């Protein structure tokens, strides 16, 4: 599975302003709702329930909030770079400035594992992360995340 399979160019946001983790999740839920075909309140409730199990702040300034949601028909991703890092209760206790949200259909099998693996693989690449932090254009962010388009870096061999 490739990131382009679940991340549309319209779902990438550069320089998002968020006061805190709760505000960020609320903002992202509102932005992804039209793409997912589910109400923002439903998304926010599912994301908050997942965060109660343990933070999805994976370290190095990166968070990958995700949740299974009734009514979501396909995997839907949203990426945001934040204007200023926020506390996300990440495992390394560092603030977060790159967020990749993933919504998973409630009836999905293990395809979400492949999606999370694709995101993790891409965000493990320190050169990609450096580029994502420096980029202020949503289309170029999308290209760097998916490896598609004229501004995309050459994909690394698997």
C-alpha positions in Angstrom: 0.0 0.0 0.0 1.2 3.5 -0.9 0.4 6.8 0.9 -1.1 8.1 -2.3 -3.8 5.4 -2.0 -5.3 7.2 1.0 -3.9 10.8 1.0 -5.5 13.2 -1.4 -3.7 16.5 -2.3 -6.7 18.4 -0.7 -6.0 16.6 2.6 -2.6 18.2 3.2 -2.3 21.3 5.2 0.9 23.4 5.7 1.5 25.7 8.6 -1.7 24.8 10.6 -2.2 26.7 13.8 -3.2 24.7 16.8 -3.3 25.8 20.4 -3.0 22.3 21.9 -3.6 18.6 21.2 -7.4 18.9 21.8 -7.6 21.9 19.5 -5.6 20.1 16.8 -7.7 17.0 16.9 -10.9 19.1 16.7 -9.4 21.1 13.7 -8.3 18.0 11.9 -11.7 16.2 12.5 -13.4 19.2 11.0 -11.2 19.2 7.9 -11.4 15.5 7.3 -15.1 15.1 7.8 -16.1 16.1 4.3 -13.5 13.8 2.8 -14.6 10.9 5.0 -18.3 11.5 4.7 -18.7 11.4 8.5 -19.6 14.1 11.0 -16.7 15.9 12.6 -18.1 15.1 16.1 -18.0 11.3 15.4 -14.4 11.5 14.2 -13.4 13.6 17.1 -15.0 11.2 19.6 -13.2 8.2 18.0 -9.8 10.0 17.9 -10.2 11.0 21.6 -11.1 7.5 22.6 -8.0 6.2 20.8 -5.8 8.8 22.5 -7.1 7.6 25.9 -5.6 4.2 25.2 -2.2 5.9 24.7 -0.8 8.8 22.8 -0.2 8.4 19.1 2.7 10.8 19.4 5.4 8.4 18.1 8.5 10.6 18.8 10.8 13.0 16.9 8.0 15.6 16.7 5.6 13.2 14.8 2.1 12.0 15.7 0.0 9.5 13.8 -3.5 9.7 15.3 -5.8 7.0 13.9 -9.2 5.5 14.7 -11.7 3.0 13.3 -15.0 4.8 12.5 -18.4 3.5 11.5 -19.5 5.1 8.2 -16.0 5.6 6.8 -16.0 3.7 3.5 -12.3 3.7 2.7 -9.0 4.6 4.4 -8.7 8.4 4.6 -5.5 10.2 5.5 -4.8 13.8 6.4 -1.4 15.4 6.9 -0.7 18.7 8.6 2.5 20.5 9.4 2.0 22.8 12.4 3.1 26.4 12.6 4.3 25.9 16.1 5.0 22.5 17.9 2.5 21.4 20.5 2.5 19.0 23.5 1.0 15.7 22.3 2.1 13.5 25.2 4.4 11.8 22.8 6.5 8.8 23.9 9.7 10.8 23.9 8.0 13.8 25.6 8.9 16.1 22.7 6.4 18.5 21.1 4.8 17.5 17.8 4.8 19.6 14.6 4.0 16.9 12.0 0.7 15.0 12.2 -0.6 12.3 9.9 -4.2 11.4 10.8 -5.7 8.1 9.5 -9.3 7.1 9.5 -10.1 3.5 9.2 -13.4 1.9 8.1 -14.8 0.0 11.1 -15.1 -3.2 9.0 -11.6 -3.0 7.6 -9.3 -6.0 8.0 -5.6 -5.5 8.3 -5.3 -2.9 5.5 -4.8 -0.2 8.1 -1.7 -2.0 9.3 -0.2 -1.6 5.8 -1.3 2.1 5.7 0.3 2.8 9.1 3.4 1.0 8.0 3.6 3.1 4.8 3.3 6.3 6.9 5.8 5.1 9.4 8.3 4.1 6.8 8.0 7.5 5.1 8.3 9.5 8.3 11.3 7.4 9.5 13.3 8.9 6.7 15.1 11.9 8.3 15.7 13.7 5.0 11.9 13.5 4.2 11.0 14.8 7.7 13.5 17.7 7.3 11.9 18.6 4.0 8.4 18.3 5.4 9.3 20.7 8.2 10.8 23.2 5.8 8.0 23.1 3.2 5.1 25.6 3.3 3.2 24.6 0.2 0.5 21.9 0.5 1.0 20.5 -3.0 4.8 20.1 -2.5 4.1 18.5 0.9 1.8 16.0 -0.8 4.5 15.2 -3.4 7.1 14.6 -0.7 4.8 12.4 1.3 3.6 10.3 -1.7 6.7 10.4 -3.9 4.5 11.6 -6.7 4.7 14.8 -8.8 7.5 17.0 -10.2 8.6 18.1 -6.7 8.8 14.6 -5.2 12.1 13.2 -4.1 13.0 9.9 -5.7 11.5 7.1 -3.7 13.9 5.0 -1.7 14.2 1.3 -2.6 12.3 -1.0 -0.3 
